[in-house]
């Protein structure tokens, strides 16, 4: 696989050795068991897969290349390049300006742009309407387009099934940058588009699929989540499911199976190929690997879980969701959320709020912590969290001794 030029300050000597060990132990990526770092009074179970993915490293390389190649020019990011506050902060400190917030609201008017300006397209891609607006102003975006190739693969799939006039059901967060970008393309190349966030919303859509509820009810319940002219009596004759690549993979598969079964119920099993498109290959490999590795963490008997990443990161929130199935789980953006007095400030993605928990580390002589991070989180942040906790626990082993005795967790 291609390697990218990622700034050294995003790397970690400790985490690099852990990843190297895991690759040697499992070169074919068949094992989801975590690595174990035993510091004595505290033991860390490090997920088999975590951190920067291919698409994120590609985006970072292109963004810093844009800065190096265009001294003195105004450089803009369409919106956050990736959902990590440290990476976006680094770019802003180097002079990059955001044109929009994460919801697509203008921060800087596009009317102020000139053909000499540089605009970086984020890893999530951009709606076609925005790309056309930039092109109309003479701005060339292709040189610094950081769109993840796995997102582009979803777009190609949507165009493929849309060419046969299938309605596209997107499993995603309707206001997420990637979903908005996918929606814009799907709307141009298909019979219709509608977005569902989860299985609960998919089942609500199922009532319209089967004609149980009315067009008026549909337009009210799914306002802002469907394409212009969508008609429930015609647009559900042929459907296919694609996803925002950072959603929970198992849920995407469940939603696709749900609509396939509804199609069988409505049109009969003998006609299923005429009414339902198989789109299972739109799932992102990195999202799958990180989620599978989180399942591997659930096999441990750890006391708690720490998940590190941006609070608006979809893929990170799903890692939190998985860890919560077994452990008290703390979703933090960096070691700065951990105070020396034992209080941790962590994000509750269910309620979209910060929570402060005092004395979050259990009083035990053999503390066990599972730890992972989202696809846009630098390895350096994991190292900082580990070292911060070590400092709080005290009397931990020397790091060289620990790294020389990394082992694989065997359940």
C-alpha positions as CSV (number, residue, x, y, z in Angstrom):
1,X,0.0,0.0,0.0
2,X,1.2,3.5,-0.8
3,X,2.9,5.4,2.0
4,X,2.4,9.1,2.6
5,X,4.5,12.0,3.9
6,X,2.8,12.7,7.3
7,X,4.5,15.4,9.5
8,X,6.7,13.9,12.2
9,X,4.7,15.6,15.0
10,X,1.7,13.4,14.2
11,X,3.8,10.2,14.8
12,X,4.7,8.4,18.0
13,X,7.8,6.2,18.6
14,X,5.7,4.1,21.1
15,X,2.7,3.6,18.9
16,X,4.8,2.9,15.8
17,X,6.5,0.0,17.7
18,X,3.1,-1.3,18.7
19,X,1.8,-1.2,15.1
20,X,5.0,-2.8,13.8
21,X,4.6,-5.6,16.3
22,X,0.9,-6.1,15.3
23,X,1.8,-6.2,11.6
24,X,4.5,-8.9,12.3
25,X,2.2,-11.0,14.4
26,X,-0.7,-10.7,11.9
27,X,0.5,-9.8,8.4
28,X,-2.7,-11.1,6.8
29,X,-5.0,-9.1,9.1
30,X,-6.9,-12.1,10.3
31,X,-6.6,-11.5,14.0
32,X,-8.4,-8.8,15.9
33,X,-6.8,-9.4,19.3
34,X,-5.2,-6.3,20.8
35,X,-1.5,-5.8,21.8
36,X,-0.7,-5.5,25.5
37,X,1.6,-2.9,27.0
38,X,2.3,-3.9,30.5
39,X,3.6,-0.9,32.6
40,X,3.2,-2.8,35.9
41,X,0.4,-1.1,37.9
42,X,-1.4,-0.3,34.6
43,X,-1.8,-2.4,31.5
44,X,-3.1,-1.1,28.2
45,X,-4.9,-3.2,25.5
46,X,-4.1,-1.5,22.2
47,X,-6.6,-2.1,19.4
48,X,-5.4,-4.2,16.4
49,X,-6.4,-1.4,14.0
50,X,-6.8,2.3,14.9
51,X,-5.7,5.8,13.9
52,X,-4.9,7.4,10.5
53,X,-6.3,5.5,7.6
54,X,-5.3,5.7,3.9
55,X,-7.7,8.5,3.1
56,X,-6.7,10.7,6.0
57,X,-2.9,10.3,5.4
58,X,-3.6,11.2,1.7
59,X,-5.5,14.3,2.8
60,X,-2.8,15.4,5.2
61,X,-0.1,15.0,2.6
62,X,-2.0,17.0,0.0
63,X,-2.9,19.8,2.4
64,X,0.7,20.3,3.6
65,X,1.9,20.1,0.0
66,X,-0.5,22.9,-0.9
67,X,1.0,25.1,1.8
68,X,4.6,24.3,0.7
69,X,3.9,25.0,-3.0
70,X,1.9,28.2,-2.6
71,X,3.8,30.7,-0.4
72,X,2.1,34.1,-0.2
73,X,-1.2,32.9,-1.7
74,X,-4.5,32.7,0.1
75,X,-5.3,29.1,0.9
76,X,-8.7,27.9,1.9
77,X,-10.3,24.7,3.0
78,X,-13.8,24.2,1.9
79,X,-14.6,22.9,5.4
80,X,-12.8,20.8,8.0
81,X,-10.4,18.6,6.1
82,X,-10.9,15.8,8.5
83,X,-12.7,15.6,11.9
84,X,-9.8,16.1,14.2
85,X,-9.3,19.4,16.0
86,X,-5.5,19.1,16.3
87,X,-5.0,18.6,12.6
88,X,-7.4,21.4,11.6
89,X,-5.8,23.7,14.2
90,X,-2.3,23.0,12.7
91,X,-3.6,24.0,9.3
92,X,-5.2,27.2,10.6
93,X,-2.0,28.2,12.4
94,X,-0.2,27.9,9.1
95,X,-2.6,30.3,7.4
96,X,-5.4,28.1,6.0
97,X,-8.9,29.6,6.3
98,X,-12.2,27.7,6.3
99,X,-14.9,28.7,3.7
100,X,-17.7,26.8,5.5
101,X,-18.5,25.2,8.8
102,X,-19.1,21.4,9.0
103,X,-22.8,22.0,8.2
104,X,-22.1,23.8,5.0
105,X,-22.8,27.3,6.3
106,X,-20.6,30.0,4.8
107,X,-17.9,31.4,7.1
108,X,-16.3,33.4,4.2
109,X,-18.4,34.4,1.2
110,X,-17.3,32.7,-2.0
111,X,-17.9,36.0,-3.7
112,X,-14.5,37.1,-2.2
113,X,-12.6,34.3,-4.0
114,X,-10.4,35.0,-7.0
115,X,-8.7,32.7,-9.6
116,X,-5.4,33.1,-7.7
117,X,-6.8,31.6,-4.6
118,X,-6.1,28.0,-3.6
119,X,-9.1,25.9,-2.3
120,X,-8.5,22.5,-0.8
121,X,-11.3,20.0,-1.0
122,X,-11.6,18.0,2.2
123,X,-11.4,14.2,2.6
124,X,-15.2,14.0,2.7
125,X,-15.5,15.5,-0.8
126,X,-17.7,18.4,-1.9
127,X,-21.2,18.7,-3.3
128,X,-21.2,19.1,-7.1
129,X,-22.9,22.5,-6.8
130,X,-20.0,23.8,-4.8
131,X,-17.4,22.5,-7.2
132,X,-19.3,24.1,-10.1
133,X,-19.4,27.4,-8.2
134,X,-15.6,27.3,-7.7
135,X,-15.0,26.3,-11.3
136,X,-17.1,29.3,-12.4
137,X,-14.8,31.6,-10.5
138,X,-11.8,30.1,-12.3
139,X,-10.5,28.2,-9.3
140,X,-8.9,24.8,-10.1
141,X,-9.5,22.4,-7.3
142,X,-8.2,19.1,-8.7
143,X,-4.6,19.6,-7.7
144,X,-5.5,19.8,-4.0
145,X,-8.5,17.6,-3.9
146,X,-8.1,15.4,-0.9
147,X,-11.3,13.4,-1.3
148,X,-10.9,9.9,0.1
149,X,-10.8,7.3,-2.7
150,X,-13.2,5.1,-0.8
151,X,-15.7,7.9,-0.7
152,X,-15.3,8.2,-4.5
153,X,-16.0,4.5,-4.8
154,X,-19.3,5.1,-3.1
155,X,-20.1,7.8,-5.6
156,X,-19.2,5.5,-8.5
157,X,-21.6,2.8,-7.1
158,X,-24.4,5.4,-6.7
159,X,-23.9,6.5,-10.3
160,X,-23.9,2.8,-11.5
161,X,-27.2,1.9,-9.8
162,X,-28.6,5.3,-10.5
163,X,-28.1,4.8,-14.2
164,X,-30.8,2.1,-14.0
165,X,-33.1,4.5,-12.2
166,X,-32.8,2.9,-8.8
167,X,-33.7,5.1,-5.9
168,X,-30.7,5.4,-3.6
169,X,-31.1,5.1,0.1
170,X,-28.1,6.6,1.9
171,X,-27.2,5.3,5.4
172,X,-25.6,8.3,6.9
173,X,-26.0,11.5,8.9
174,X,-27.9,13.8,6.6
175,X,-25.9,16.9,7.6
176,X,-22.5,15.3,7.5
177,X,-20.1,16.7,4.8
178,X,-19.6,13.3,3.2
179,X,-23.3,12.5,3.1
180,X,-24.1,15.9,1.5
181,X,-21.4,15.3,-1.1
182,X,-22.8,11.8,-1.9
183,X,-26.4,13.1,-1.9
184,X,-25.6,15.7,-4.5
185,X,-24.2,13.1,-6.9
186,X,-26.8,10.6,-6.3
187,X,-29.6,13.1,-6.9
188,X,-28.2,13.7,-10.4
189,X,-27.7,10.1,-11.4
190,X,-30.7,8.3,-9.9
191,X,-34.4,8.0,-9.7
192,X,-34.4,9.6,-6.3
193,X,-32.5,9.8,-3.0
194,X,-33.4,9.6,0.7
195,X,-31.2,9.5,3.8
196,X,-31.7,7.3,6.9
197,X,-29.5,7.7,9.9
198,X,-30.0,4.3,11.5
199,X,-32.2,1.2,11.6
200,X,-34.9,3.0,13.5
201,X,-35.2,5.6,10.8
202,X,-35.0,2.9,8.1
203,X,-38.0,1.1,9.6
204,X,-39.9,4.4,9.6
205,X,-39.1,4.7,5.9
206,X,-40.3,1.2,5.5
207,X,-43.9,2.3,6.2
208,X,-43.7,4.5,3.1
209,X,-41.9,1.9,1.1
210,X,-44.9,-0.4,1.7
211,X,-47.5,2.3,1.2
212,X,-48.7,2.2,4.8
213,X,-48.2,5.9,5.3
214,X,-48.9,8.8,3.0
215,X,-46.8,11.2,0.8
216,X,-47.8,14.1,3.0
217,X,-46.5,12.2,6.1
218,X,-43.3,11.3,4.3
219,X,-42.5,14.9,3.4
220,X,-43.1,16.0,6.9
221,X,-41.2,13.2,8.6
222,X,-38.2,13.2,6.2
223,X,-38.0,16.9,5.5
224,X,-34.6,17.9,4.2
225,X,-33.6,14.3,3.7
226,X,-34.9,13.5,0.2
227,X,-34.4,14.7,-3.3
228,X,-36.7,17.1,-5.1
229,X,-39.8,15.5,-6.6
230,X,-39.6,12.3,-4.6
231,X,-42.8,10.3,-4.8
232,X,-43.3,7.3,-2.5
233,X,-45.6,5.5,-4.9
234,X,-43.0,5.4,-7.7
235,X,-39.5,5.9,-6.3
236,X,-39.6,2.8,-4.1
237,X,-40.1,0.4,-7.1
238,X,-36.3,0.0,-7.5
239,X,-33.9,0.7,-4.6
240,X,-30.3,0.2,-3.5
241,X,-28.5,1.1,-0.2
242,X,-25.1,2.9,0.0
243,X,-23.5,4.4,3.0
244,X,-21.5,7.2,4.5
245,X,-18.3,5.3,4.8
246,X,-17.8,6.0,8.5
247,X,-21.1,4.6,9.7
248,X,-21.3,1.3,11.7
249,X,-20.7,-1.3,9.0
250,X,-23.0,-3.9,10.6
251,X,-25.9,-1.4,10.7
252,X,-25.4,-0.6,7.0
253,X,-25.6,-4.3,6.2
254,X,-28.7,-4.7,8.4
255,X,-30.4,-1.8,6.7
256,X,-29.6,-3.2,3.2
257,X,-31.0,-6.6,4.3
258,X,-34.1,-4.9,5.6
259,X,-34.9,-3.2,2.4
260,X,-34.1,-6.3,0.4
261,X,-36.6,-8.2,2.5
262,X,-39.2,-5.5,2.0
263,X,-38.6,-5.7,-1.8
264,X,-39.2,-9.4,-1.6
265,X,-42.4,-8.8,0.4
266,X,-43.6,-6.2,-2.1
267,X,-42.6,-7.7,-5.4
268,X,-41.9,-11.4,-4.7
269,X,-38.7,-13.3,-4.5
270,X,-38.7,-14.2,-8.2
271,X,-38.5,-10.5,-9.1
272,X,-36.0,-9.3,-6.5
273,X,-33.2,-8.7,-9.0
274,X,-35.4,-6.2,-10.8
275,X,-36.2,-4.2,-7.7
276,X,-33.1,-4.3,-5.4
277,X,-29.5,-3.6,-6.2
278,X,-26.7,-5.3,-4.2
279,X,-24.3,-2.6,-3.0
280,X,-22.4,-4.3,-0.1
281,X,-19.0,-3.2,-1.5
282,X,-19.5,0.5,-0.6
283,X,-18.2,-0.2,3.0
284,X,-14.8,1.4,3.8
285,X,-12.1,-1.1,4.6
286,X,-10.6,1.1,7.4
287,X,-13.9,1.6,9.0
288,X,-14.5,-2.1,9.0
289,X,-11.0,-2.9,10.4
290,X,-11.3,-0.4,13.2
291,X,-14.7,-1.6,14.2
292,X,-13.6,-5.3,14.0
293,X,-10.7,-4.3,16.3
294,X,-13.1,-2.7,18.7
295,X,-14.9,-6.0,18.9
296,X,-11.6,-7.6,19.7
297,X,-11.2,-5.2,22.7
298,X,-14.5,-6.5,24.1
299,X,-12.9,-9.9,24.7
300,X,-10.7,-8.4,27.4
301,X,-11.5,-8.0,31.1
302,X,-10.5,-4.3,31.2
303,X,-11.7,-1.9,33.8
304,X,-12.5,0.9,31.3
305,X,-12.1,2.1,27.7
306,X,-10.7,5.3,26.3
307,X,-11.5,6.3,22.7
308,X,-9.6,9.3,21.3
309,X,-10.8,11.4,18.4
310,X,-12.7,14.5,17.3
311,X,-16.1,14.9,18.8
312,X,-17.7,15.4,15.4
313,X,-16.0,12.3,14.0
314,X,-18.6,9.8,12.9
315,X,-16.2,6.8,12.8
316,X,-14.9,7.6,16.2
317,X,-18.4,7.8,17.8
318,X,-19.1,4.3,16.5
319,X,-16.0,3.0,18.2
320,X,-17.3,4.6,21.4
321,X,-20.7,2.9,20.8
322,X,-19.0,-0.5,20.5
323,X,-16.8,-0.1,23.6
324,X,-19.8,1.1,25.6
325,X,-21.3,-2.4,25.2
326,X,-19.0,-3.7,27.9
327,X,-16.9,-0.9,29.5
328,X,-17.3,2.5,31.1
329,X,-16.1,4.4,28.1
330,X,-14.5,7.9,27.9
331,X,-14.5,9.7,24.6
332,X,-11.8,12.4,24.6
333,X,-10.1,14.5,22.0
334,X,-6.6,14.5,23.7
335,X,-4.7,14.1,26.9
336,X,-5.7,17.7,27.8
337,X,-9.1,16.4,28.8
338,X,-7.5,14.5,31.7
339,X,-6.7,16.5,34.8
340,X,-3.9,15.5,37.3
341,X,-6.5,15.4,40.1
342,X,-8.2,12.4,38.4
343,X,-11.1,14.2,36.7
344,X,-11.7,13.5,33.0
345,X,-13.7,15.7,30.7
346,X,-15.3,13.5,28.0
347,X,-17.9,13.8,25.3
348,X,-21.3,12.2,25.5
349,X,-22.2,11.8,21.8
350,X,-25.7,10.6,22.7
351,X,-26.6,13.9,24.3
352,X,-24.0,16.0,22.3
353,X,-22.5,17.4,25.5
354,X,-19.3,17.4,27.6
355,X,-19.4,15.5,30.9
356,X,-16.9,15.7,33.7
357,X,-16.2,12.6,35.8
358,X,-14.1,12.8,38.9
359,X,-11.8,9.9,39.9
360,X,-12.4,8.0,36.7
361,X,-9.5,5.6,37.3
362,X,-10.6,2.7,39.5
363,X,-8.7,2.2,42.7
364,X,-7.0,-1.1,41.9
365,X,-3.4,-2.4,41.9
366,X,-3.8,-3.9,38.4
367,X,-5.5,-1.3,36.3
368,X,-6.5,-2.5,32.8
369,X,-7.4,0.0,30.1
370,X,-8.5,-0.6,26.5
371,X,-7.6,2.2,24.1
372,X,-8.3,3.0,20.5
373,X,-8.7,6.0,18.3
374,X,-10.6,7.2,15.2
375,X,-9.3,7.2,11.7
376,X,-8.4,10.9,11.8
377,X,-6.6,10.8,15.1
378,X,-2.7,11.2,15.1
379,X,-0.8,8.4,16.9
380,X,1.0,11.1,18.9
381,X,-2.3,11.7,20.8
382,X,-2.5,8.1,22.0
383,X,1.1,8.3,23.3
384,X,0.3,11.5,25.2
385,X,-2.8,9.9,26.8
386,X,-0.8,6.8,27.8
387,X,2.0,8.9,29.3
388,X,-0.5,11.2,31.1
389,X,-2.2,8.2,32.8
390,X,1.1,6.7,33.6
391,X,2.1,9.9,35.4
392,X,-1.1,9.8,37.4
393,X,-0.7,6.1,38.3
394,X,3.0,6.3,39.2
395,X,5.7,3.7,39.6
396,X,5.3,2.5,36.1
397,X,8.0,0.4,34.2
398,X,10.5,2.1,31.9
399,X,9.2,2.5,28.4
400,X,12.1,0.7,26.7
401,X,11.4,-2.3,29.0
402,X,7.7,-2.3,28.2
403,X,8.3,-2.0,24.4
404,X,10.7,-4.9,24.5
405,X,8.1,-7.2,26.0
406,X,4.9,-6.3,23.9
407,X,2.7,-9.3,23.6
408,X,-0.6,-10.2,21.9
409,X,-3.7,-10.6,24.0
410,X,-4.9,-14.2,23.9
411,X,-8.4,-14.8,25.1
